[in-house]
Amino acid sequence: MNNIGFNIRKIREKKGFSQEFIAEKLGINQSTYGKLERDMSNVTLDRLFKIADILEEDITSLLDIGKKIFSITRPIKATGMWKRLTTTVKRCSKS
């Protein structure tokens, strides 16, 4: 199982950025940022987008989800929408 903090650290190191650099860009101290990379604190979605922007990466690479997850979730969302659409059509035809 991949952890977000591990993925962020791996990409940060690959790009040659220090923890201090990323923390400064985020407006937090290095200690707080280090906890994030060690998965000792939760990361907000807003902060995750900021980290992705600083690292010039897509957020999916930080989450390490790739196309596998999206190919699963899109049909689920489409199915849910279709059910609502079908229900609406049925209601209209009864009146």
Number of C-alpha atoms within 10 A of each C-alpha: 3 10 13 20 21 16 15 24 19 14 17 20 11 10 11 10 14 13 19 15 14 19 17 13 13 15 10 12 15 17 11 13 22 17 14 18 21 14 14 12 13 11 15 9 10 8 11 16 15 16 21 18 12 15 19 11 14 13 19 13 14 24 16 16 12 12 10 9 11 12 10 10 12 11 11 12 11 11 12 12 12 12 12 12 11 12 11 11 11 11 9 9 7 6 5
